Amino acid sequence: KNQVEQSPQSLIILEGKNCTLQCNYTVSPFSNLRWYKQDTGRGPVSLTIMTFSENTKSNGRYTATLDADTKQSSLHITASQLSDSASYICVVSQKVRKRFGAGTRLTVKP
Amino acid sequence: NAGVTQTPKFRVLKTGQSMTLLCAQDMNHEYMYWYRQDPGMGLRLIHYSVGEGTTAKGEVPDGYNVSRLKKQNFLLGLESAAPSQTSVYFCASSSRVQPQHFGDGTRLSIL
């Protein structure tokens, strides 16, 4: 069983709408949690990073939250744009080792 | 500033053939990594390096070898390709505290 589970697997929304992606993990202990965006045919690009003591981090229209007690993180996208269509990957780090979720595939339609 | 460059971008091999994937970074990063990405699964670490001349095994090292003779380059080798190695391979580099920077991947098909 993957130690980092993301939901939903895929999501389709209309341009301008908001959405929230979920990441549940069992990795322990962990040093930080990152969200990456991966465009089709490209490598992942880091969006946000949170340490154990942080519970929210924003990057423009992207806001990540972390509840270290329940081991859950979410990525909220506000006022979606067509360019937000991509896979979003949750990564939990344990010092050198990193655990990758399988990602959520987001499609934003006009 | 190119970041992380992977070559080739695409390759088709026959079972049993060998090949080397090249990763080059121009950010003077100490750490470099090779991952594979398969449908429905998260990226899995094959091998990594914490500095020039050093390498270490990741989660799925079998069937692969690596070398880091120069700080900026990290090579991934397949000595005898198998269909199970059909995947998209990503190289990444990082410093101790910065996020990993990924290349755009090599799409490898083994027939």
HADDOCK unambig.tbl for C-alpha pairs under 7 A between the chains (distance, minus, plus):
assign (segid A and resid 41 and name CA) (segid B and resid 104 and name CA) 6.77 0.50 0.50
assign (segid A and resid 42 and name CA) (segid B and resid 104 and name CA) 4.42 0.50 0.50
assign (segid A and resid 42 and name CA) (segid B and resid 105 and name CA) 6.76 0.50 0.50
assign (segid A and resid 43 and name CA) (segid B and resid 102 and name CA) 5.26 0.50 0.50
assign (segid A and resid 43 and name CA) (segid B and resid 103 and name CA) 5.41 0.50 0.50
assign (segid A and resid 43 and name CA) (segid B and resid 104 and name CA) 4.36 0.50 0.50
assign (segid A and resid 43 and name CA) (segid B and resid 105 and name CA) 6.28 0.50 0.50
assign (segid A and resid 44 and name CA) (segid B and resid 102 and name CA) 6.10 0.50 0.50
assign (segid A and resid 45 and name CA) (segid B and resid 101 and name CA) 6.92 0.50 0.50
assign (segid A and resid 46 and name CA) (segid B and resid 99 and name CA) 6.68 0.50 0.50
assign (segid A and resid 100 and name CA) (segid B and resid 42 and name CA) 4.88 0.50 0.50
assign (segid A and resid 100 and name CA) (segid B and resid 43 and name CA) 5.73 0.50 0.50
assign (segid A and resid 101 and name CA) (segid B and resid 42 and name CA) 4.81 0.50 0.50
assign (segid A and resid 102 and name CA) (segid B and resid 40 and name CA) 5.73 0.50 0.50
assign (segid A and resid 102 and name CA) (segid B and resid 41 and name CA) 4.56 0.50 0.50
assign (segid A and resid 102 and name CA) (segid B and resid 42 and name CA) 3.90 0.50 0.50
assign (segid A and resid 103 and name CA) (segid B and resid 42 and name CA) 6.95 0.50 0.50
